[in-house]
């Protein structure tokens, strides 16, 4: 970048190009949603057979292409806007300097030098000569306590002032100042050009029709590159509230951004936007799908790069008179280096593919569109998944299901299946009403029953996070509809213990100490205890607390929780003294509360669905709450 180029530059051309890419990104986003859910749902709803499934498969591949286009064009648009912002600042500085030069009747050369006319006190009948000066840009200070660049800038400025003071022509100092401003503007424009040109060149897709795992891994790298370059650009946008703030403040912040500013945040900070409670479900879903695709691409690429497991794994070695089976040296060396990482990647990928399969299954078995409200492959040690059936922002009835011990990202398929079953059955009980069921897994669940699930610390640690999500869900629904959804909070096993701790947790942004959870009903199944003697101790109306137990190994879990003290004074929710409704259950064990037989819901599932739908008259009770 030189003076002549900057003088002729029109930053608006870059913003216009950004608008073009943003338009393509937006169209690709709509096409992605149509291909991924709307068209496939109609196909599956009206037609059957291999041809339909083949067509759906091709549509889902096309949807991934649209998703890739949306993200990459979004990166290009944000990059161009960031470049335009930097160039606009530099161009404004140059224009101001040129305006001042014209006012002083100075001329500016093609190289940015400034010529000034004779002026000052006459000597021997002659004015001091005019001249030409070239400017110099300041170095960029580091901001450190010891900052050589700042010191050099200060020294240079002092010397220039001294030279101007002793120069016989008063125009000299003004010309130097203007020339320096011109040089500074050119330097800033050059820096912006050098910063963004290579980043924009890297935003180049392969010339094939398949979006591969490597392509998504490359998108993740592209995002990182653009993020590092756009810090100054984002700094000019109002920052979000601190983490842990009242979700209503998050919603207010988001609503206060322009469309371009929102797109910049979604593009550059998808993980942060996707995790922000109080934002619309569609916004969080869009951001989290990008994080999911990028993470899946990166993990799959890394897994594919691990050398193949050596064979054979074992060989036989004679030890005395006996032959012993031992691991081969080659396999042991491979396992020491790659074994744990390979298993970790496979576990995480299994969970990610479960989420993607749920997206792909929209329209099958009556399932509605899915919304990914939270995703992080490594959060809380076990990963984070918050997956909704249906849009909770507009649902008449919302259920939030909290799973228990041994849940990980890799095992999320079983938990999501429970939420699917709850959605189908509760929707059938609420004709004409919309239902959303959410699988909420955003805490470090105990990994073992005996040594970890007998402790309350996992529930205590997860309580603030669950509380924020509940408040955020309420805030987003209020923003979308002006009203509240009928909300049911559900916990299985240790998930019910987490609900108990959450009910007792007072958020930092609460107005009063009496701060009940924003839910209408609480359902617990196979609960080992909720850290309370009575339902009312948790701020719930006992008649809106519902508990059930199963047979077989469920007795081990509930009995173990009782004696481990997860319920105060050895009390668990199905005890009469706890004061909750006790629902009838036909679950044969600890995990059978959501069973379906030939498409017919079990008694346990039907009872839970009746609560979700607000059909209390259809709940089959063993014992009603006393009040």
C-alpha positions in Angstrom: 0.0 0.0 0.0 1.4 3.4 -0.9 0.1 7.0 -0.7 -1.4 7.1 -4.2 -3.3 3.8 -3.7 -4.7 4.9 -0.4 -5.8 8.3 -1.8 -7.7 6.6 -4.6 -9.1 3.8 -2.3 -12.8 3.4 -1.8 -13.4 1.3 1.4 -17.1 1.1 0.5 -16.1 -1.3 -2.3 -15.0 -3.8 0.4 -18.1 -3.4 2.4 -20.2 -3.9 -0.8 -18.2 -7.1 -1.5 -18.8 -8.1 2.1 -22.6 -7.5 1.6 -22.4 -9.8 -1.4 -20.8 -12.6 0.6 -23.2 -12.1 3.5 -26.1 -12.4 1.1 -24.7 -15.7 -0.2 -24.1 -16.9 3.3 -27.7 -16.0 4.3 -29.1 -17.7 1.2 -27.0 -20.8 1.9 -28.3 -20.8 5.5 -31.9 -20.8 4.4 -31.1 -23.5 1.8 -29.3 -25.6 4.4 -32.4 -25.4 6.7 -34.7 -26.3 3.8 -32.7 -29.2 2.6 -31.8 -30.6 6.0 -35.2 -30.5 7.6 -38.1 -29.0 5.7 -37.9 -30.8 2.3 -36.7 -34.1 3.9 -39.6 -34.0 6.4 -42.2 -33.6 3.6 -40.6 -36.4 1.5 -40.6 -38.8 4.4 -44.1 -37.8 5.4 -45.6 -38.4 2.0 -43.6 -41.1 0.4 -41.9 -44.4 1.4 -39.4 -46.7 -0.2 -35.7 -47.0 -1.2 -36.0 -44.2 -3.8 -37.2 -41.7 -1.1 -34.4 -42.7 1.3 -31.8 -42.3 -1.5 -33.2 -38.9 -2.3 -33.1 -37.9 1.3 -29.5 -39.1 1.6 -28.5 -36.9 -1.4 -30.4 -33.9 0.1 -28.6 -34.3 3.4 -25.2 -34.2 1.5 -26.4 -31.1 -0.3 -27.4 -29.6 3.0 -23.8 -30.0 4.2 -22.6 -28.2 1.1 -24.9 -25.3 1.9 -23.8 -25.3 5.5 -20.1 -25.2 4.4 -20.9 -22.3 2.0 -22.8 -20.4 4.8 -19.8 -20.6 7.2 -17.1 -19.9 4.6 -19.0 -17.0 3.0 -19.7 -15.7 6.5 -15.9 -15.7 7.2 -15.2 -13.9 4.0 -17.9 -11.2 4.7 -16.6 -10.6 8.2 -13.0 -10.5 7.0 -13.9 -7.9 4.3 -15.8 -5.9 6.8 -12.9 -5.9 9.3 -10.5 -4.9 6.4 -12.9 -2.2 5.4 -13.1 -0.9 8.9 -9.3 -0.6 9.2 -9.0 1.0 5.8 -11.8 3.4 6.5 -10.0 4.6 9.6 -6.7 5.0 7.7 -8.5 6.7 4.7 -10.2 9.2 7.1 -6.9 10.1 8.6 -5.4 10.7 5.2 -8.3 12.8 4.0 -8.1 14.9 7.2 -4.4 15.5 6.6 -4.9 16.4 3.0 -7.7 18.8 3.9 -5.4 20.5 6.4 -2.6 20.7 3.8 -5.0 22.4 1.3 -6.1 24.9 3.9 -2.5 25.8 4.6 -1.8 26.1 0.9 0.7 23.2 1.0 1.0 20.7 -1.9 1.3 17.0 -1.5 3.5 15.0 -3.9 2.7 11.7 -5.5 4.9 10.0 -2.9 3.1 11.7 0.0 5.7 14.3 0.7 4.5 17.8 1.6 5.8 21.0 0.1 5.4 24.3 1.9 5.8 27.9 0.6 8.3 30.6 1.8 7.2 32.3 5.0 8.5 34.0 8.1 10.6 37.1 8.8 12.4 38.6 5.9 16.1 38.7 5.9 18.0 40.8 3.5 14.6 41.5 1.8 13.9 37.8 1.3 11.5 35.4 3.0 12.9 32.1 4.4 12.7 29.5 1.6 10.0 27.0 1.3 10.7 23.3 1.0 9.6 19.7 0.9 9.4 17.2 3.8 8.6 13.5 4.0 6.9 12.1 7.0 7.5 9.1 9.1 5.0 6.8 10.9 5.2 6.1 14.6 6.1 2.6 15.8 3.3 0.6 17.5 3.8 0.7 21.3 3.6 -2.6 23.2 1.9 -1.1 26.2 4.4 -2.7 28.6 6.0 -0.9 31.5 9.3 -1.0 29.6 8.4 0.1 26.0 11.3 1.0 23.7 8.9 1.8 20.9 7.0 4.3 22.9 10.3 5.8 24.1 11.5 6.1 20.5 8.2 7.8 19.4 8.5 10.3 22.3 12.1 11.1 21.4 11.3 11.5 17.7 8.4 13.9 18.5 10.6 15.9 20.8 13.3 16.3 18.2 10.7 17.3 15.6 9.3 20.0 17.9 12.8 21.3 18.6 13.6 21.4 14.8 10.3 23.3 14.2 11.1 25.8 16.9 14.4 26.8 15.5 13.4 26.6 11.8 13.1 30.1 10.2 10.0 29.1 8.2 7.0 28.7 10.4 5.4 26.4 7.8 8.1 23.8 8.3 6.7 22.4 11.6 3.1 22.3 10.2 4.3 20.5 7.0 6.2 17.9 9.1 3.2 17.3 11.2 0.9 16.8 8.1 3.5 14.6 6.4 3.8 12.4 9.5 0.0 12.1 9.5 0.0 11.0 5.9 2.8 8.5 6.6 0.9 7.2 9.6 -2.3 6.7 7.6 -0.4 4.9 4.8 1.4 2.7 7.4 -2.0 1.7 9.0 -3.5 0.9 5.7 -0.4 -1.1 4.8 -0.7 -3.0 8.0 -4.4 -3.8 7.4 -3.6 -5.0 3.9 -0.7 -7.2 5.0 -2.9 -8.6 7.8 -6.0 -9.4 5.7 -4.7 -10.3 2.3 -3.2 -13.7 3.2 -6.3 -14.5 5.4 -8.6 -13.8 2.5 -6.5 -15.8 0.1 -6.8 -18.8 2.4 -10.6 -18.6 2.3 -10.6 -20.8 -0.8 -12.5 -24.0 -1.2 -11.5 -27.2 -3.0 -12.9 -27.4 -6.5 -14.9 -30.6 -5.8 -18.5 -31.2 -4.8 -17.8 -33.1 -1.6 -17.4 -31.3 1.8 -14.9 -33.6 3.5 -13.8 -33.8 7.1 -10.6 -32.1 6.1 -12.6 -29.2 4.7 -14.4 -28.7 8.0 -11.0 -28.9 9.9 -9.8 -26.2 7.5 -12.8 -24.1 8.3 -11.8 -24.3 12.0 -8.3 -23.1 11.1 -9.8 -20.4 8.9 -12.0 -19.2 11.8 -9.0 -19.0 14.1 -7.1 -17.0 11.5 -9.9 -14.5 11.1 -10.5 -14.3 14.8 -6.8 -13.3 15.4 -7.0 -10.6 12.8 -10.4 -9.2 13.8 -9.8 -8.4 17.4 -9.7 -4.7 16.7 -12.9 -5.0 14.6 -14.8 -6.8 17.4 -13.5 -4.3 19.9 -15.6 -1.6 18.2 -18.7 -3.7 18.8 -20.4 -3.6 22.2 -19.0 -6.5 24.2 -21.3 -9.2 25.6 -22.0 -9.3 29.4 -19.5 -11.2 31.5 -19.9 -15.0 31.7 -22.4 -15.9 34.4 -24.5 -12.7 33.9 -28.3 -12.7 34.1 -29.5 -14.2 30.8 -31.9 -11.3 30.3 -28.8 -9.1 29.9 -27.5 -11.4 27.3 -30.8 -11.1 25.4 -30.7 -7.3 25.7 -27.1 -7.2 24.4 -28.0 -9.4 21.4 -31.0 -7.4 20.5 -29.0 -4.2 20.7 -26.6 -5.4 17.9 -27.0 -4.6 14.2 -27.5 -7.5 11.8 -23.9 -7.1 10.7 -22.6 -7.1 14.2 -24.6 -10.3 15.1 -23.2 -12.0 12.0 -19.7 -11.0 13.0 -20.1 -12.6 16.4 -21.7 -15.8 15.1 -18.9 -16.1 12.5 -16.0 -15.3 14.7 -17.2 -16.5 18.1 -19.6 -19.4 17.4 -18.7 -21.3 20.5 -19.4 -18.3 22.8 -22.6 -17.4 21.0 -23.8 -21.0 21.1 -23.2 -21.2 24.9 -24.9 -17.9 25.7 -28.1 -18.4 27.7 -31.0 -16.1 26.8 -30.3 -15.9 23.1 -32.8 -17.3 20.6 -32.7 -21.0 20.0 -32.2 -20.5 16.3 -29.1 -18.4 16.9 -27.6 -20.8 19.3 -28.4 -23.7 17.0 -26.7 -22.1 14.0 -23.6 -21.3 16.0 -23.4 -24.7 17.6 -23.8 -26.6 14.4 -20.8 -24.7 13.1 -18.8 -25.7 16.2 -20.0 -29.3 15.8 -19.0 -29.6 12.1 -15.6 -28.0 12.7 -14.9 -30.1 15.7 -16.0 -33.3 14.0 -13.8 -32.5 11.0 -10.8 -31.8 13.3 -11.3 -34.9 15.4 -11.9 -37.2 12.4 -8.8 -35.8 10.6 -6.7 -36.4 13.7 -8.1 -39.9 14.1 -7.4 -40.8 10.5 -3.8 -39.6 11.1 -3.1 -42.1 13.9 -1.1 -45.1 12.5 -3.0 -48.3 12.1 -3.0 -50.6 15.1 -0.2 -53.2 14.7 -1.1 -56.8 14.2 -0.9 -59.2 15.9 -1.7 -57.7 19.3 -0.5 -60.7 21.1 2.2 -63.4 20.7 3.1 -66.4 22.8 6.3 -66.6 24.7 7.6 -69.6 26.5 8.3 -69.0 30.2 9.9 -72.1 31.6 7.6 -74.9 30.7 4.6 -72.7 30.2 3.5 -70.6 27.2 2.3 -67.2 28.1 0.3 -64.8 25.9 1.9 -61.3 25.9 1.4 -58.1 24.0 3.9 -57.6 21.2 6.5 -54.9 21.6 5.1 -53.2 18.5 1.6 -53.1 19.8 2.7 -52.0 23.3 4.7 -49.1 21.8 1.7 -48.1 19.6 -0.7 -48.3 22.5 1.6 -46.2 24.8 1.7 -43.5 22.2 -1.8 -43.6 20.6 -4.1 -45.9 22.5 -5.7 -43.4 25.0 -6.0 -40.6 22.4 -7.6 -43.0 19.9 -10.2 -44.2 22.4 -10.9 -40.6 23.4 -11.4 -39.4 19.8 -13.6 -42.4 19.0 -15.8 -41.7 22.1 -16.2 -38.1 21.2 -16.9 -38.8 17.5 -19.6 -41.3 18.5 -21.4 -38.6 20.4 -21.0 -36.0 17.6 -22.3 -38.5 15.0 -25.3 -39.2 17.3 -26.2 -35.5 17.2 -25.8 -35.4 13.4 -28.0 -38.4 13.1 -30.7 -36.7 15.1 -30.5 -33.8 12.6 -30.7 -36.3 9.7 -33.7 -38.1 11.4 -35.9 -35.0 11.4 -39.3 -36.1 10.0 -38.8 -39.8 10.8 -40.9 -41.3 13.6 -42.7 -37.9 13.7 -39.6 -36.1 15.1 -39.6 -32.3 14.7 -36.6 -30.1 13.8 -33.8 -30.4 16.3 -32.0 -27.5 17.9 -28.4 -27.8 19.2 -28.5 -25.3 22.2 -25.1 -26.3 23.5 -22.0 -28.2 22.3 -18.4 -28.6 23.5 -16.5 -31.8 22.9 -14.3 -31.3 26.0 -16.4 -29.3 28.5 -16.8 -30.6 32.0 -14.4 -33.5 31.2 -17.3 -35.5 29.6 -18.4 -33.0 27.0 -21.5 -30.8 26.7 -24.7 -31.6 24.7 -27.9 -29.6 24.9 -30.2 -30.9 22.3 -33.9 -29.9 21.8 -36.7 -31.6 19.9 -38.7 -28.6 18.7 -38.1 -24.9 19.3 -38.3 -24.1 23.1 -38.7 -20.4 22.4 -42.2 -20.9 21.0 -43.3 -24.2 22.6 -46.5 -24.4 24.7 -45.0 -27.2 26.7 -41.2 -27.6 27.4 -39.5 -30.4 29.2 -35.8 -30.3 30.3 -34.4 -33.7 30.9 -31.2 -34.1 33.1 -29.4 -37.5 32.8 -27.4 -39.1 35.5 -24.4 -41.1 36.4 -22.0 -42.4 33.6 -23.4 -40.0 31.0 -20.8 -38.7 28.5 -20.8 -37.2 25.1 -20.1 -40.7 23.7 -23.2 -42.2 25.5 -25.6 -39.4 24.7 -27.5 -41.5 22.2 -29.3 -43.3 25.0 -30.2 -40.0 26.7 -31.4 -38.3 23.5 -33.6 -41.4 22.8 -35.4 -40.8 26.1 -36.1 -37.2 25.1 -37.4 -38.4 21.7 -39.8 -40.8 23.4 -41.0 -38.1 25.7 -41.6 -35.8 22.8 -43.6 -38.3 20.8 -45.9 -39.3 23.7 -46.4 -35.8 25.2 -47.1 -34.3 21.8 -49.8 -37.0 21.3 -51.3 -35.9 24.6 -51.3 -32.2 23.6 -53.1 -32.0 20.3 -52.9 -28.5 18.7 -50.1 -27.5 21.1 -46.4 -27.4 20.4 -43.9 -29.4 22.6 -40.2 -29.1 23.0 -38.2 -31.7 24.9 -34.6 -30.9 25.8 -31.7 -33.2 26.7 -29.6 -31.1 29.0 -26.1 -32.5 29.6 -23.8 -29.7 30.8 -22.2 -31.0 34.0 -19.5 -33.4 35.0 -21.6 -36.4 35.8 -20.2 -39.1 38.2 -18.4 -41.8 36.3 -19.0 -44.6 38.9 -22.0 -45.5 41.0 -20.2 -46.6 44.2 -17.3 -44.2 44.6 -18.6 -41.0 42.8 -22.4 -41.1 42.6 -22.6 -41.3 46.4 -21.1 -37.8 46.6 -23.0 -34.6 46.2 -20.1 -32.5 44.9 -21.0 -33.2 41.2 -24.5 -31.8 41.7 -23.2 -28.8 43.6 -20.8 -28.0 40.8 -23.4 -28.4 38.1 -26.2 -26.4 39.9 -25.2 -22.9 38.8 -25.0 -24.0 35.1 -28.4 -25.7 35.2 -29.9 -22.6 36.9 -28.5 -20.3 34.2 -29.9 -22.5 31.5 -33.4 -22.6 33.0 -33.4 -18.8 33.4 -32.1 -18.4 29.8 -34.8 -20.7 28.5 -37.4 -18.6 30.3 -35.9 -15.3 29.0 -35.7 -16.5 25.4 -39.3 -17.7 25.5 -40.5 -14.4 27.0 -38.6 -12.5 24.3 -40.2 -14.6 21.5 -43.8 -14.8 22.8 -44.2 -12.4 25.6 -45.4 -15.3 27.8 -44.0 -18.3 29.6 -44.1 -22.0 28.5 -45.5 -24.7 30.8 -42.1 -26.1 31.8 -41.3 -29.4 33.3 -37.8 -30.2 34.8 -37.0 -33.9 34.8 -34.2 -35.8 36.4 -33.1 -39.4 36.1 -31.0 -41.0 38.8 -28.2 -38.6 39.9 -29.8 -35.9 37.6 -32.5 -35.6 40.2 -29.8 -34.8 42.8 -28.6 -32.1 40.6 -32.1 -30.7 40.4 -32.3 -30.6 44.2 -29.0 -28.7 44.5 -30.1 -26.3 41.7 -33.3 -25.5 43.5 -31.3 -24.5 46.6 -28.8 -22.5 44.6 -29.2 -18.8 44.6 -28.0 -17.1 41.4 -25.8 -14.0 41.9 -28.3 -12.0 39.8 -31.4 -13.0 41.8 -33.5 -10.2 43.3 -34.3 -12.0 46.5 -33.1 -15.0 48.5 -36.5 -16.6 47.7 -35.7 -17.4 44.1 -37.6 -20.4 42.9 -36.7 -22.2 39.7 -38.7 -21.0 36.7 -40.5 -24.3 36.2 -44.1 -25.5 36.7 -43.5 -29.2 37.4 -40.6 -31.5 38.5 -40.5 -35.2 37.6 -37.8 -37.5 39.0 -37.3 -41.2 38.1 -35.0 -43.6 40.0 -33.9 -40.8 42.3 -31.3 -41.5 45.0 -32.2 -38.3 46.8 -32.7 -34.6 46.2 -30.8 -33.2 49.2 -34.1 -32.4 51.0 -36.5 -33.9 53.5 -39.6 -32.5 51.8 -40.5 -31.4 48.3 -41.6 -28.0 49.8 -38.0 -27.5 51.1 -36.9 -27.0 47.5 -39.4 -24.3 46.7 -41.7 -26.6 44.8 -45.4 -27.0 45.4 -45.6 -30.7 46.4 -48.6 -31.3 44.2 -46.4 -30.4 41.2 -43.6 -32.8 42.2 -43.8 -36.2 40.7 -41.6 -39.3 41.5 -41.4 -42.8 40.3 -39.3 -45.9 41.0 -38.6 -49.1 39.1 -37.8 -52.7 39.9 -34.6 -54.7 39.8 -31.4 -52.6 39.9 -33.4 -49.4 40.6 -33.7 -50.6 44.2 -29.9 -50.6 44.4 -29.6 -47.1 43.2 -32.4 -45.6 45.3 -31.5 -47.6 48.3 -27.8 -46.7 47.9 -28.6 -43.0 47.6 -30.8 -43.2 50.7 -27.9 -44.6 52.8 -25.3 -42.4 51.2 -27.2 -39.3 52.3 -28.1 -37.8 48.9 -31.5 -37.2 50.5 -31.6 -35.4 53.9 -32.2 -37.8 56.8 -32.2 -40.8 54.4 -35.3 -39.5 52.6 -35.8 -40.1 48.8 -38.6 -38.6 46.7 -40.7 -41.7 46.5 -41.0 -41.8 50.3 -44.4 -40.7 51.6 -42.8 -38.3 54.0 -41.2 -36.4 51.1 -44.7 -35.3 50.1 -44.6 -35.7 46.3 -47.0 -37.4 44.0 -45.8 -41.0 43.5 -46.6 -42.1 40.0 -47.2 -45.7 39.0 -44.3 -47.3 37.2 -43.9 -50.5 35.2 -40.1 -50.0 34.7 -38.3 -53.4 35.2 -35.1 -51.6 36.2 -33.3 -48.3 36.6 -33.2 -47.5 32.9 -36.6 -48.6 31.7 -38.8 -45.6 32.5 -38.9 -44.6 28.8 -39.6 -48.0 27.3 -41.8 -48.4 24.3 -43.1 -51.7 23.1 -44.1 -52.0 19.5 -44.7 -48.2 19.5 -46.8 -48.3 22.6 -45.6 -46.3 25.5 -45.1 -47.9 28.9 -47.0 -46.8 31.9 -43.9 -45.0 33.2 -43.4 -43.1 29.9 -47.1 -42.3 29.6 -47.2 -40.8 33.1 -44.2 -38.5 32.5 -45.7 -37.4 29.2 -49.0 -36.5 30.9 -47.1 -34.2 33.2 -45.2 -32.5 30.4 -48.5 -31.9 28.5 -50.2 -30.6 31.6 -52.7 -33.5 31.5 -52.6 -34.2 35.2 -55.9 -36.0 35.0 -54.2 -38.7 32.9 -51.4 -39.4 35.4 -51.8 -42.8 37.1 -50.9 -42.3 40.7 -50.0 -44.8 43.4 -50.2 -42.0 46.0 -51.2 -38.3 45.6 -49.3 -35.5 47.3 -51.1 -34.6 50.5 -51.4 -30.9 49.5 
